[in-house]
Amino acid sequence: MASRTGDLVTRVQPAHQLDLDALFRYASVNIAGFPVSPSKFSVSQFGHGQSNPTFMIEVGSGAAVKRYVLRKKPPGKLLQSAHAVDREFQVLRALGDHTLVPVPKVFCMCDDPTIIGTAFYIMEFLEGRIFIDPKLPGMAPEKRRAIYRATAKALASIHSADVDMIGLGKYGRRDNYCKRQIERWANQYVASTADGKPPAYPKMFELIAWLRQNIPREDSSGTTAGLVHGDFRIDNLVFHPIEDQVIGILDWELSTLGNQMSDVAYTCLPYLVEIGQKEEQVGQGFELTGIPEGIPSLPEFLADYCSAAGKSWPAAEWKFYIAFAMFRGASIYTGVYNRWLMGNASGGDRARYVGSQASGLIDFALSFIARKSVLPDSPPSVAEGYTKQFGNRNKIHGISEERGRFVPSERVLGLRNKLIKFLEDHIYPMEKEFYKLAQSESRWTVHHDEERLKELAKKEGLWNLWVPFDSAARARRLIGGGGKQTSCENGNDLLLGAGLSNLEYGYLCEIMGRSVWAPQIFNCGAPDTGNMEVLLRYGNKEQLHDWLVPLLEGTIRSGFAMTEPQVASSDATNIECSIKRQGDSYIINGNKWWTSGAMDPRCRLLIVMGKTDFSAAKHKQQSMILVDIQTPGVRIKRPLMVFGFDDAPHGHAEVSFKNVCVPANNILLGEGRGFEIAQGRLGPGRLHHCMRLIGAAERGMQLMAQRALSRKVFGKFIAEHGSFLSDVAKCRIELERTRLLVLEAADQLDRLGNKTARGIIAMAKVAAPNMALMVLDMAMQVHGGAGLSSDTVLAHLWATARTLRIADGPDEVHLGTIAKLELQRAKL
């Protein structure tokens, strides 16, 4: 059975006593919301784990008690580079602020050893379950399966993190990870046994020699490297109190950048070796003694991970990675035993057994190396694995036999049907009215019915459907303090969307794309969605309150100012707009154009990309900053026409910035991070254009078919002409092919992240506008002169699709990305 996190504490060990008064004073000053005059302030120690000492702080009055977790370096003499709590804090903060990786929120880092004796940091306490025994005794078989799947997914989430995007690009070297780790842990082993306490085990040096001779070729280049946890195992995971999902990954002391398959092998050790809490309990793992019912086999667990992380099957190098994991474990255990002998092991008396356990790991590693076969040549069918233990897996997950991979859930289908009805009942009938205002002298005003439709959309639960669930989780922590849900003024409709994935939203965004007016009615229009995504991912608490909340409420609109008339802005390194620091402010000077949304009378915010340091590295010169459009020096010079459409009242503006002064805290993420943010913005927000283009093409198909069935030429309906039948069939083929490509891109974006999915996203960005242009051109042809007029929506839809071949990044840039990735694969 699982242990509750709060039940794993005990009295603080004598060697780890803390200065509670100094700790309280520090926490009161450095943790927001920390109780200042509590009736209770106590500290207990977590007994599980043998690494950095970890404590639970309880503080409050009466029943209102808050709990925090403190993690510090051990006292006494330590091995060089060991127990770096500052690195733990760094990686937890980066992952917590910018990714979906489940980690506890960190509050503060203290490097001052005078407070409690060593450096430490404080993070949130996670109320949940920890499974000490990987065999999961007392659990139902289906629960065991779910827990192991969640474990594989959690590890994949770490390995899918884009370290460059989240500020961990220099967290470690990426090349020769295993080679360097072998030397590091060999040296640690020698240091731990230097004085004969404990004595060195001769077979360890035999194992070290074998590892040095068998380092995988892929390790030297670092091309497949990424974030490595270093100690990923099931008892370092906190599971939800009742749900089988990971809510926190703990113990990041050994994290770095490097070969991620080392993490995977270390996680799989319980299949091969059992390490108990008594001296003699180093034996065979449950892959050899019998797998408890429900737990997947090692190949099945590995297939789960590879599928979630997008990794290739590691059969060729698996022997090395397992032996490497056992070697590392043996070196770590020897260090723990050494600390126990000196009296400062954080795990207390349990550490007395790890010396013999280290020797047992070395023996198992050498016997594993001697095996002829250690893993199947190809992964097992995941579906077969599920069926073998539980029957048809589709029944487990509530998916019908007839449902395929890209068939939406019942919930998404319900939202989709509501959207279709909303468009048919409210938006299509208003399109001519919207166009009428847009072509009048009052075109830069908002139609009075637009706000009415927005309120109706909120009541229907169709508001902010675009918000990704991972970004929403971060916003809730910053805006609502962690648990509070941010809701609309009427208190019913959530501002942070319906908790949809990018794939799920794809089915809905397509429907909105059938009308140029629909996205803004649901607060799902560009550039607002992209700008809100930037704030959700990269904004601080103040920026979210000042700008994100009113954008989510739909009370203001925004623009994105990057493109410049005097340079080729498809290469963002060309931009010339300057953002110069001056005291507590930044001064902005430059000219921008194609700033969509800036003409809207409700536009209040511009996200401006410029250069804060023209002498920095090529991709570190750019920064993004928030600018109130009403700031002195911001001038809307003119609206720009797109094939004769000015898209009023939204519009596309040329904007000048002359000595525009904004507060220094308006900078997003920090100086030099603009290119990084821009690349992050190119994922979900930009994929929305592709989704909407599918809807635009569907609208074209619908109007084309209706026209062909109702108009006669040369004595028969257009639909009866062979050339039309051939052309409409080709349009349908292209549309369906592109839809699958866009859905696949959305799915990869959800599972693998922006960086890994960039190839398929680039494909979608090329395919979608070209397909839409083909379909809409055919629809206009069938309509004849009417298709070119403003009497139908076709011309406007076509103009929008053609614009996106440039506005969504030139085709040539996307094709270059696709080609480079293809050549990289060929080299590998």
Beta strands, then each sheet from edge to edge (+ up, - down):
strand 1: 3-4
strand 2: 9-10
strand 3: 40-46
strand 4: 54-61
strand 5: 64-72
strand 6: 106-110
strand 7: 120-124
strand 8: 129-130
strand 9: 226-228
strand 10: 237-239
strand 11: 246-249
strand 12: 256-258
strand 13: 273-275
strand 14: 282-284
strand 15: 557-561
strand 16: 578-582
strand 17: 585-596
strand 18: 603-611
strand 19: 622-628
strand 20: 634-639
strand 21: 652-663
strand 22: 712-713
strand 23: 716-717
sheet 1: 1+ 8-
sheet 2: 2+ 3- 4+ 5- 7+ 6-
sheet 3: 9+ 12-
sheet 4: 10+ 11-
sheet 5: 13+ 14-
sheet 6: 15+ 18+ 19-
sheet 7: 16+ 17- 21+ 20-
sheet 8: 22+ 23-
end
